[in-house]
Structures are given as structure tokens and as C-alpha cells.
Amino acid sequence: MRHLTRKLFIAATIFLMASAAQANILAIKGGTVHTLGKQGTIKNATIVIEDGKIRAVGQNVTIPAGADVIDATGQIVVPGSMHSGSQLGLSEISMTRDSNEHSGKESPFTASFDIRYGLKSDSVVVADNRRHGLTHAITQPSDSDGIFYGSGYVISLTGTPDMVYGTGPMIANPAKAGNRSAGWTEIRLILDQVRYYDKNRSRVMKGQGPDDFLLKDYDMAALVPVVKGRQKLVLMVNSADDIRQAIALKKDYGLDLILSGAVEAWKVADALAAARIPVIIDPEENLPESFGKMGATYRNAALLAAAGVQFAISPRGMATNHNAFMINQVAGLAVAHGLDWNRALKAITLSPARIFGIDRDFGSIERGKIANIVLWDGDPLEVTSHTTHVIVRGNDYPLTSRRTLLRDRYLHLNKRPFTYH
Amino acid sequence: MFKIQKKIMVTVLFSLAPALISVTAVARDPMVVIDKNPYPSTYKPFPSVTTAIRGATVLTGTGAQLDGASILMENGKIVAVGKDIKIPYGAHVIDGTGKWVTPGIIDVHSHLGVYASPNQESLSDGNEATRPVTADVWAEHSVWPEDPGFSRAIAGGITTLQILPGSANLIGGRGVTLKNVPSRTMEGMKFPGAPYGLKMACGENPKRVYGKKSGPSTRMGNMAGYRKAWIKAQAYKKEWDDYARDYKAGKDVKAPKRDLEMDSLMGVLNGEILVHNHCYRADEMANMIDMAREFHYKISAFHHAVESYKIADLLAKEHICSAMWADWWGFKLEAFDGVDENIPMVASAGACAIVHSDDPTGIQRLNQEAAKAWSNGRKVGLDFTEGQAFEWLTLNPARALGIADKTGSLEKGKMADVVIWSKNPFSVYALAEKVFIDGALMYDRDDPNTYWQSDFELGYSRKGAHQ
């Protein structure tokens, strides 16, 4: 019996994978394409996708013979949305012991905590977010027993074991030190010690270095790419004062810095622009939840745009995993509060790709990029719009998930008696 | 001994002459009556002028959409709604061209004031998580009127909201319905004449909070906990009913001992307090329905109710509302089966559907949540009009709160709780431009003088900077 179930499961898995199998050539024709690239917005455009990559975009593109063709007439075609700080693939259900792989708390690891090992390739959460138009994301650790949480990864929402595109940023939260003073003291000391460790690694390994490092050697090793400026560091900060500290930290240590949260970024927008530090914000934040968020405002995005700060939009709180798809809605909210529509679309597509240094492959509909493309039946930032096709790495995925199966099972309650068929 | 003598005396006096009865009554202690409203509302509508909104698209909250219609508010009440209404001379006239007008949104599930901003331990006043049954606590005694969240909510078109205790407890205490107005006191916000709510909670939360303490640690333990409380409440109610009956019959009886916890439960059994039951799973809701029948009370609404779509027919039959999120799911096991079509599926079964927030951010854009639910329903063939769907935000929550005779729709004689939207509120781009409560303009996006700023925020930010 158990074997049978397992066989059925494997069969189902193969079926699902086959149905999402790469069509050799896929074409999308007739839609209005917001390329986010040099070609701008093209009406009645054709996109040709081959082996998961975009081969051609334009009005006068010939569709190769034998291609599968999606008719996008009357639809809006945009790059897939990218969440800039999710736990996608790392939790099926929050608040359960099982299936939560995103926290290094109560483990011996901080910076070296590696979520890559915990990713769930057949996550129903990934599948559900994909059908809503999310095609790739930074998925990252949520916590640890220290300031550093470990590295995030860039994933495409393929629902396959090869979802990882590459290593993303190191994640750090200075507030974990207990208070702001302790946080900035500790983070600077750690960075100093990592530099020392990197230069004297063999001595340290032999026990000849100082024995009072703040971090274990393996956590320091994980931070070496950060102090060398080779790995981006995401710092979770909100207050204008903490943002100023972050700007000073970048200057003093030559870090490749990204700020996340950044609720009061608008107050220090000019300094952020001058320091070329990008920020990731949730435009929903307008409550003085803490003394570091007293300046929270719906206008953060619009004000940052006006000051020339590079920013990406991603929802937080409830919406870093199951409801990560709310990213389009909160971008729309920013538009309602003064942000230009095109900037808002960019803030969930091209800007995050640029901020995380993956725009060679992601963020726009341009020749050579990975084909993560979404078709919408209306304005993609509007709450009443729906996706009609979601293409990830060139595969046109069915718009189904465990949640749509549940819905369909109960859509017509007049079937009597009820059975679980 | 003394008791017997007294009884004989009473009997003797009764048999003597009617005139003497009153003398006996005076000799008795006065009848003890429990004050059901010891913290009365001091809310007074803010000053208003006779106001007409002309030429707008009006969603009445009763299912209808009137294009190019007008609405007249006078003395805090709605006087007329329609295409050809007479606007009295001297009325303040607002051009509603291109605008949408709706009833004020009612959030049946909020913790503003009891889990206020800033989110600090010292303001965490929503869960009396010290024992599983705390029917004696009243959320209104935790409400901090200075919570900046109220000022954010009005900018989202919220005119009325129920503040509930949290869901740590099986029976968490009384909820209170407030008008969303600036006030120095909770009493100044209290919705006049609104019945109290009683918060109950199914499932994971009580289990989690008490599992390693006093219990309950299981769902069956949860059920036993409620049932024991209701059995006690039935006995308490009988004591009071017997006392009142006997006293009125002229007997010299002693009033039962007051029990605050039992007062609230007796209020439910007497039909005066409405049950608001946090419950996610369909099977647990069914258990709660059976229990309500066992103890002869009524459940007004299931809250969160992420599985209501599985038993929408049962909920319709029982006339129980479901207060739901549009699409939140998966944040715990009992929320794993949440679907994007829950709200329209409940509505299409003929059951009462409500969009609720349970969240200081979500409360600011409940119209968007309704829009998502409405649109997701249409996608699978559940075709509601926008007019019908707006009931999920206004009239249905008013019903669940027992105030549908006073507010929740744009009907003659009701409170003039009205929102003017910049455009169709079923859009992420729509903003509440003007919000009237009892006819008074409480918020005007174009007039910073109307913006509220709580004492807490003074000195930190400019008034209205949050929007």
C-alpha cells in the first residue's frame, strides 16, 4: 500500500515535470510588452524563447516553424516579479516544527548557516506564488543567534531541484545585538576580526590568533567575501540614524551594501543617492511601530524615486513566503501614493535584478536573458488583474497549485454526499 | 430559624391586605439588577453641515450601484439617496463627478488600541493569557485611544470597527464596537447602542498558549473548556433568573453572588452579547455550531474562517457570518487550506461574507482586499457585482455587530457614515478622499487641517506625513 502510494506519487511528479517540460521554442505574440529594456514598451510584439532564454523581442520578429505559440492579444506582458527578501522554498507552513528551514536560531551557525541545503523543490508555496506571477526571488535566512543570518540565494520558481541560480547576499540585522549602540559596535568589530582572520587564517587555525573572536572561525570564513566586497551585504535597518551608520560603514569598510526595511530612507535620500546604496522597501509601512519607524510613510517610494535612490519594492511581514505574491499589490499601493507607474513596475522587476547584480540574466524582456515572463489580463499592478501565463526559464507553467485544487474541490457544494474524490 | 420566621411573616402580610404589600416591599432589600452598561458611551457626533454629494457613482451597501446619483446628509443622518433628490438651499454641495461614494467601511476584527503602535510590550494589551477562560475581561479597558493606527484607518475609509481581545484564550473576553473618531477616552469612541461582542477562539492558539501550562493542550480539551464554562454560565443564569422571578413574585430572596466572567457568558445566553468566534477549520466550526445548539446561544460570526468555503452551505443554513481575509494563508497549519476564493464562495452559497483585517496595515486597504476577493470569484464564475461585493465591507459586518439598523448602508435614516473615493474602490489606485462619520467630515485628503496626529507622534513627524 505504501509502495503503491509512493509509486503514484512518483508518477504524478513525472507527469507534472513532463507537463512543464521545456518546449524547445516558445513564442508569445500579440501582447503589449513592457520590456523594461532599451526597447521600452512594444505593442503587438512577438517574443521568441528558446532553451529557456529570450532569443528575440520586437514587432517584426519571425516565429520559427514548430514553435509553441501563445496568443497574447489584449494582454500585458511583463518580466516576472522578483521578491527581494523571501523565505520561498524554505517553509511550507509557518509555526510548525516540520518544514521550516530558514532560521539558524539554536544552531551553532550564524554567517555560515546555509539554507541551500534546506530548499524544498516541490514546495506548494513556490507553486502558488508562481501562478500569481512571481518567477524568481532572493530566498534567505530569517534569523540566527547573531547579527549575521547567513547567505541568501537567487532562485527561479521552477519547483525543481535545480531552482538555485546562484549565491545571493549575506544577510545581517544589527538590531539582534540588543540595542543600536551594541549593534554597530559589534558589526564593526566583527568586520575587523574577519579581516584579521582572512590575513592570518593559518595562524588562527593553529590556535595562534587571539582567542576572543566574536564569531567562530567558520562564520568568519563565511564573511570573507563580504569584507572583500565580493559578496553583497543586506543590512536590515529602518531609522534615518541607522541608515547614516550604514552609510558610514560602507565608507569605512568598502562594503557592497544594500539596505532592507529602510522605512525612514526618504529622510536621508540624498545621502543614500550620493553613497550609491540601494534600498529594499515595503510601501505598506506607514505605522510608527517603533522609535526607528516614527517617520514611516506611504510616500517613501515616491520620495526615494525623486531623490534618485535606487530601490526595489518587496512586501514584508506576512508576505515574505506564502503571500509573497502581494508584491504587485504593494507596488500598486506605491503608485497610489505618488510613485510613477513605470518606476513601480521597475521596482519589482529590473531594479531588484540590478541591485543584486543579476540583471545580466533577469529583470527585463531582452535578448539573451532568462525567459521569466508573465502575461496579465490587465494592469499587472492592479488588484483585480490575473495572470494568464507564467513562464519560468522558458516553461509555460500551468496556473494551478494545491490551493486551486482545493478551491475546485469545493466550488460546487451541491454534489451530495460529499466525498474526497 | 430566622429565615423560616421571616417567610411566615411575609405569608401573613400577603394574606392580610394589599395595602400592606408595599410596606413589605420597602422592608426588603432593593432588587439587585446588574448594570449592563457601566462604561457608557460619551460619543457625540462631531459638528456637521447639511452636505450633498452630487453626480457620483454610489454603491449603497445594499447591493445596488447607482450611477450619476446624489446623496444628502443632514443632522448626521442620510436623508436621501438617488438620481433626482432635492438638495435644500444652503447645503454644502460636493461635486461627485468621477468619484465613487460608499458607506463607511466597517472592520469587524481589529486590535487597534489593544495592540497599538508602537509595538511595545508595555502596549501589548490584547490577550489576558493567564487562564483559558477570561470572559471577565473587556477589550475596551485596554483600548488606547492614542493608537496612531486609528488615524491610518480613517484614511482607508474605516468609520466603525470592533476591537476584540486576542485569540490566546478559549473565551478571551468582550469586544467593543467603536466609531473611528479622535477621542481622549475610549468612551468617547464607543458606538452608541452597539451590543458587546464575546471573543472565543478555536484551534491552535489556545492549545499553544496553554498546552504546556494549565491546558487545554488538545482540540478536545478546547471543547471541554468551553462546555464547562457554558454549563457554569447556565447555572449562573438560572440563579439570576430565579432571583428576579422570585423577587418579582414578592419573595424576600438574596441576589446571587456577582461573577464577572459569568456576567459575560450570561449576556450571550440572554442574546444580548454577540459571539465572535475565531475559528479556521471547517470541522471545528461544525463543532462550535453544535455546541451553540447544546447551550442555546447564537454564533454571530466565525472569524478568519479560512475553511468556510468547505461548509458554506452549513453556514448559510445556520445564518452565521464568516469574517475572512482575501488571500492570507499558510502561516500555520490550520491556515494551510486558505484559498483566494473563500469570500466569494461563502457569498455564493448564500452565507454572510465579511472582509476583515485583523491587522493595522490591512485595515487601511480593506477595499483592495474586497477587490481581490471579488475579482478572484469572477475568475471562477462567481459573478457578483461590485455593488454586491461592497456589502462584504459594510452591511454584512454591521449585521454581525448588531448595528445594521444604524449604519452599514446608504439608506434613509441611517447614520451618515460615508466615504468619497477618488475612483472605483475596487482598485489599488483608489484612495478615500473624504470620510464622513455621522455626517461630520472627519477626514479630507485635500485638507491637512483634518488630519489627525496622536499625542504619541508629536515632535517626531509632520502631521499627515505618513500618507
Interface residues (C-beta under 8 A of the other chain):
Chain A: E92 I93 S94 M95 T96 V125 E284 E285 N286 L287 P288 E289 S290 F291 K293 M294 G295 A296 T297 Y298 R299 G317 M318 N321 H322 N323 M326 Q329 G332 L333 V335 A336 H337 L381 E382 V383 T384 S385 H386 R403 T404 L406 R407 Y410 L411 L413
Chain B: S117 P118 N119 Q120 P148 G149 R152 E204 Y309 K310 A312 D313 D327 W328 W329 G330 F331 K332 L333 A335 F336 D337 G338 V339 D340 E341 M345 A349 P360 T361 Q364 R365 Q368 A371 K372 W374 S375 N376 K379 V380 F426 S427 V428 Y429 A430 L431 F456 E457 Y460 S461 A465 H466 Q467
